[in-house]
């Protein structure tokens, strides 16, 4: 055979190191998230689909740049359909006295969020 004298060559590739994003990129990402949430609240009544898209983009930016959202921001939208939760317009608020919880129900996709009272 022609290839009997050829030996295998082992090629080593250095591992890809995953590093954190620089602080200036995280700062810009936080600013963009704030801008997108402000636009989502502003356009909620006129154009709910655009508002939903703004929230979707803000979430993607947060995931890509590993930016945490505040607790108030996290609770202000539905995680399933990315709809801004406004009481009376896109969310229904109920009180469950038996389990001492507040139920927040998205009227778009019927997802229920429970807030526990202390």
ZITAGI-V638472 format. One record per backbone hydrogen bond with DSSP energy under -0.5 kcal/mol. CO is the residue of the C=O (numbers start at 1). NH is the residue of the N-H. E is the energy in kcal/mol with one decimal. If there is no record, write none. Layout:
CO	NH	E
CO	NH	E
This chain:
1	4	-0.6
3	6	-0.8
8	10	-0.5
9	11	-0.6
10	12	-0.5
11	13	-0.5
15	17	-0.6
17	19	-0.6
22	25	-0.5
22	26	-1.7
23	27	-2.4
24	28	-1.9
25	29	-2.2
26	30	-2.4
27	31	-2.2
28	32	-2.4
29	33	-2.3
30	34	-2.2
31	35	-2.3
32	36	-2.6
33	37	-2.3
34	38	-2.2
35	39	-2.5
36	40	-2.2
37	41	-2.2
38	42	-2.1
39	43	-2.4
41	44	-0.6
43	47	-2.5
47	51	-1.9
48	52	-2.3
49	53	-2.0
50	54	-2.3
51	55	-1.9
52	56	-2.2
53	57	-2.5
54	58	-2.3
55	59	-2.3
56	60	-2.1
57	61	-2.4
58	62	-2.2
59	63	-2.2
60	64	-2.5
61	65	-2.4
62	67	-2.1
66	68	-0.5
70	74	-2.4
71	75	-1.9
73	76	-1.1
74	77	-0.7
76	85	-2.7
78	82	-1.5
83	78	-2.7
84	86	-0.9
86	89	-1.5
86	90	-2.4
86	91	-1.5
90	107	-2.4
90	108	-0.5
91	88	-2.7
92	105	-2.8
94	96	-0.5
94	103	-2.9
95	97	-0.8
96	100	-0.7
96	101	-1.9
100	117	-2.0
101	96	-2.9
101	103	-0.5
102	104	-0.5
102	115	-2.8
103	94	-2.7
103	105	-0.6
104	113	-3.0
105	92	-2.5
106	110	-1.5
111	106	-2.7
113	104	-3.1
114	116	-0.5
115	102	-2.9
